[in-house]
């Protein structure tokens, strides 16, 4: 193990959905620990601005990539572009996600498929795209971002909950398949973070803010930087013997009866 097992100097990380919210919080932690980071997002301007700000604040090399991770060809292009720019891929955070908040009877098949493609299929596609580079390098780290709905159901977000439950099973399957390649695959299950996505949820779901806050033992919603420590640990040599697990980062929410 390295002298500093959390040091990511020389490593290259990809973070999807990295231009804001939890993704940017994780990317900031990785960059501060020495990693070069590729930020992937669908909004070109937002991704470029986030990359510039992150580079200025951390001094690390940040590569903005505009892509739709629900498409196989786009995932292959991401891997190719990062390899072309940095020559290696060591770390992947599959964080991109969307939500369509409707009860099951009101959700269309197209809406269901859109959520599945962005939240779950993208993690499969991009993991598959980076696998050859990680295997060739002698190992790597894949971290898939789940949710509290990986554990609990959701009457107002059934497609989202199903996709995030699937993230945990995909993670376990990847961990088993790729352990012999020294690729550790784990999942993070974020609790209630204060992001654009959850700000919208608090508008759309009456009483959500009060119900959530009442159940969090830590007594507050999380901010994106609360994810950085767990992200760095799972991306670093410190977690070399950790694979196939799903870790809640939730201020105690899941422990509360």
N, C-alpha and C positions, 0 to 999 in steps of 0.2 A: 504494500500500500504506500502511496505517496506520503512524503513528510507532512504535507497538508492535504488530507484526504478530500477536502472540499474545493481544492484548486482546480479550475477548469482551463487554465492557461494552455493554449494550443489546440483546444477542442473547438469543434464547429457544431452549432445547434440550429435546428429549424423549429420555429414556433408558429403554428398556424393560428389564425385569429389573433395575431400578435400585435395588432395596431391599436389595441385599447383594452380596457378592463383587466380581467385576470391574466389574459395572454401577455399584455404589456408588463404587468407586475412580475410575471415569471421571467420574461425576457430581460427585465432590468436586473433581477437577481443573478441570472446567468452571466450577463455582461459584466456585472460588478465582480464576479468571481473569475473573470478572465476569458470567457468564451467569446468567440466570434459568432454573431447571431444573424440568421436570415429570418426576417419578419415577413410572414405571408398573410395577405388580406385581399379582399375583393375590391375595396375602394382604393384606387391608385393614389389619390391625393392624401388620404388619411394615413395610408401605409408609409408613404414617403415622408410625411411630416413626423410620424412617430419614430421612424428610423433615424432621421436627422437629430431629433431631440434626444434620443437614447444614445447616439454616438457622442453628442456633445456633453452629456451628463456623466457618461461612464468612461469615455476615452477608448471604447472598444470599437472594432469594425462591425458595422451593421449593414446588412444587405436587404433592401426592400424588394419584395417580389409580389406582383399582382397576379392572382390566380384564383380559379374556382376549384377548390379541392374535392368537389363532388364528381369531377370528371377525371377519368383514368389518365388521359393524355396530359392533362394539366399537372397531375401528380408526378408523372414521369418527367415532365419539363422542369418542375421544381427541383427534383433530385439532380437532374443534369446541370441546371444552372448553378446550384450550390457547389457541385463537384468542379465545375468549370472555374468558378470564382475562387474557391478555397482548397480544392484538391482532396477533400475528405468530408465525411459526415459521421459524427460521433453520437449526436443526441437528437432525438425527435420528440417534440411535444405536439400531440394531436389535440388541439384545443378549439378548433373552429366549431361553432355551433349556432343554431337558430332555434326559435320556439314559435309555435303557432298555438295560441291558447284558445281551445274550443273543447267542449265535452265530446266524448266519442261519437255520439249520434250526429253531431254537426260537422265533423271533420271529413273532408273529401279525400278520396284516394290520392289525388295529386298532392294535396297538402301533407298527407301521411308520408308519401314517398319523398317529398322535398326534405322533410325533417330527417328522415332516415338517411338519405343520401349525404346530407351535409354533416350530420352528427356522428354517424356510425360507419357508413360505407367509406367515407373519406379517410377515416383512421385505418381501415383495412388497406385501401389503395396506396396511401402514402407510406405506410409501414412496409408494404410489399416493394414499393419503389426504392426505398432507401436500404433495404435488406442487403443487396449485393455489396454496397459500399461498406456497410458495417461489418459484414462477414470478412471482406477483404482486409479491413483494418484490424481484424482480430478481436472485434467486440463492439458493443455500443449500448445505448440506453434509449428505450422507447417509453414514453409516459403518455398515457391516454387520459383525457380529462372527462370524468364522469360527473356526478351530481348527487345531491341528496336523494334525487329520484332514481338513483341506482339502487337505493335501499327502500324508499317509500314510493307508493303510488301517487298519482295526481289526477284528480277528477277533471281538472281544467287544462291538463297538458298530457294526454295519454301518449301521443306520438313521441314527445320529448322524453317522457319517463321510460318508454320502451327502448328508445335509442340509447339512453344512458345505462339501463340495465344490461343491454347488449355490449356496451363498452367494457364492462367488468368481465364478461365471459370471453370477449375477444382478447382482452389482456391476459387472462389466464392461459388461453390457448396459444397465444404468441409466446408466452413465457416458457411453456412446455416444449414447443416446437423449436425454439431458438436458444435454449439453454446451452446446448453443446457448441454453439457458435459464440458463446460468451456475450450474448445480448440479453440484458435484463429488461424485462417488460413489466411495468407497474401502472397502477391507476391512482389518480387523485380524485377524491370526491369533494368538491368545494361545497361549503355550506352557503349561507346567505351573504353574498358579497354585494357591496354597493357599486353597481355597474349600470351602464345604459340599459342592459337587458332587464335587470331587476327593477330599475326605476320605472320602466314601462309596465312591468308586472304589477307594481304597486298602484298604478293608475287603473289597470284593467281588472284587477281582482280586489274587490272591496274588503277592507279589514286585514289585508295580508301583512302589512307592516307591523301592526299591533300584535297579531298572532305570532309572527316570527320572533319578534323581539322578546315576547313573554316567555319563549321557550329556549332562548339562548342563554346558558349559564354565564357566559362571558359578558352579557349585558349590552352588547352592541353588534351591529352589522359589521362584517369584515370589510377592509379596504384591500385593493389589489396587491399591495406590497406584503400583506399577510400570507400570501402564497409563496413568496420568494424563497424562504428557508427550506420548505419541503421540496420545492422544485430543484434547488441546488443540490440537496442531499440525494435525490433520486437520479440526478444527472451526473453525479460525481463518483469517484472510486470508493467513497464512504459507504455506498450501498451495493457494492459488488456481490454480496451474498444475499441480496434481497431481490426476489422476483416473484411475480404472480400475485401480488397483494393489491388491495384497494384501500387507500388511506383517507378517512374523512378529515378535512381541515375545516372545522365547523363551529369552533368555540364551545363544543360540548352538546350541540343540538341533537345529534343522533343518540346520545347517552341519556337524554331527558325523557322520562316517562310522561 
